[in-house]
Amino acid sequence: MKTFLRSVAVCIAASFTFNASAQLPDNGIWPAGVTFTDINGTTHDMDALLDAGKTVIIDAFADWCPPCWTYHQTHALEDLYTQYGPSGTDELMVFGLEADLNEPESNISDPNTGEGDWTVGVTYPQANDDLISGIINLSYYPTVIMVCPDRSVTEVGQQATAVLFSETSTCGAPATNSNDPRLVANESEESFCTGSSANMSVVLQNFSTSPLTAATIEVMDGATSVATENWTGNLAPYDVATISLGAVSPTGATNYTIEITSANDDTSNDAVTASVAPAPLLMVGSTNQDVSVVIDGDPYKSEMGIILDEGTVPTGTLVSIHNAAAADPTTVLGFVQVGSIADVAGSITRSWSVNNEGCHNIVFVDSYGDGITYQMPEAKLTISGAGGSEIAVNPDYGDGIAVLFDVQFMGDVSVNTEEFASSFKVFPNPSNSVVNVEFELQNKNDVTVSIMNTVGQTVASNNLGSVSGVQATQLDVSSLESGMYIVKVITANGEQTKRISVIK
């Protein structure tokens, strides 16, 4: 069976988590106030350990999980605890936490349940903890994490003792400054559609020994400030908050710097980068033309679901639903689902009609958590439009992946009304060699014909000089990569554009 074959590597938790590439707390920061009471009745205070500068390694396991037991039997964590724990150099702490909510504490030491007695040959504290799965967004066992004194969390995995100890050297120390806001993660939108903007946000942590009540955060495009937020609030030491910074309107791919500009004790942790790029462009023939999803991989397609959105639910359209046996993802990013997918081998196609241009979203989910690559390294997943236009999606997307793309109809696009609008022709479309551009001008004008890519770069151009009447010119596209481009005719009075597809 499929489940048996996969169980040699990982045990899947009962909960369904969307796009969890690592099992970490929200924002990657360990929360305050967490304690563990071990099977001997001793309570361990995480804040006290971390404030003392000790790194904590946590093994979140399930009593019934074979891979958990296999790693446990290597005694890598026991050796780590013996050498570097309280009875050794006293640099760190190790906990084994039975994390399955359905397992009682007694199972940890009961040789007749699950995989056996987890206390044999082990001296580090073990506890039955029903909160850890929620704290770290657990979706599989075993999950081995490292909590640093600065409260950052890393999934270190099932490593040997020497590797685990080496990882602890990357940890930051606890807070020492009284006024030290720091930025720990960029949460801004990574892409934008034609004519739209990108919302910027960042995760702010109070890395101070006192409450943080104010900070000024700016989004910088080079030396120019393009957004500013004068944040006020009340963050306790180590607490985090996601701060909205407003929207930016890039003209193409742009690298921004988000930085704290108010005075504070340590400016070395005041900045993060944010890269924003145009969403992939998908061309369709015209209004109500089909967009298709082509799935080639994993015969267990009933595990897969497609959640589709056009901003509002289009009529007579959506074709796929997440497997009803899995957790309901209708609340994930606000997407809506319809339909079902059966278990079939080979390639299948699902299509729906697009009613409007601009931003569209597709979320692909998998109830088993391995995308569509199971025993199919050649698996492919594409979103296809017209004229050879398509977007490749990573088929190894785990629990799920959200794809934002920019739908444009292949008809004319007018930027400004101009006298040659009705005579403007671009052919062949699509093309793999040359593009013919024809138009007619009533009055004499300086004219430039150019081709631009989707990020606004000019990739071909022809200056016709001052002309009037019927005009015809060719532009070479043989060296261009496959994709969508814009042909633009520019005069002193305005411009006209048409979209074309280059295919190879």
ABEGO torsion letter per residue (X at the ends): XAAAAAAAABBBBABBBBGBABBBBBGGBBBBGBBBBBAAGBBBBAAAAAAAGBBBBBBBBBAABAAAAAAAAAGAAAAAAAAABAABAGABBBBBBBABAABBAAAAABAABEAEBAABGBABBBBBBAAAAAAAGBABOBBBBBBBAAGBBBBAEBBBAAAAAAAAAABBBBBABABBBBBABBABBABBBBGBBBBBBBBBBBABABBBABBBBBBBBEABBABBBBBBEBBBBGBBBBBBAEBBBBABBBBBBBBBABBBABAAAABBBBBBBBBBBBBBABBGBBBBBBBBEEABAAABBBBBBAGBBBBGABABBBBAABBBAAABGGBBBBEBBBBBBEBBBBBBBBABBEBBBBBBBBAAGAEAABGBAABBBBBBBBGGBBBBBBABAEAEBBBBBBBBBABBBBABBBAAAAABBBOBOBBAABBBBBBBBABBBBBBBBBBBAAGBBABBBBAEBBBEBBBBBBBAAABBBEBBBBBBBBAAEBBBBBBBBBX
